[in-house]
C-alpha cells in the first residue's frame, strides 16, 4: 500500500532544497536512512513524533491550528509546515 502524504512531500522538497541527503537527515533526526526513504516514497507513514523530529532536523516546525466546532469537514488543503 502506498500513502499520499502531502506534508511528507513538502519535507522532502525542503531536504532537497537544502542539499541534505536522506542519510544525513536520518542521522540528524535519529532514524535509519531506510526509514526516511520509505516515508518519502510513501511506503510507510511516520508517526507524528517522527514527522516532527524530521521537520525539526530540517529547521521547520509543525503547526496545528484549532478549527471552529462547526467546521469539522475534512479539508483537502495540507496542514502547514513552517520553515526558516
Secondary structure, DSSP 8 states (H G I E B T S, - for coil): -----HHHHHHHHHHHHTT--HHHHHHHHTS-HHHHHHHHHTSS---HHHHHHHHHHTTEEE------TT--S--SS---EEE-
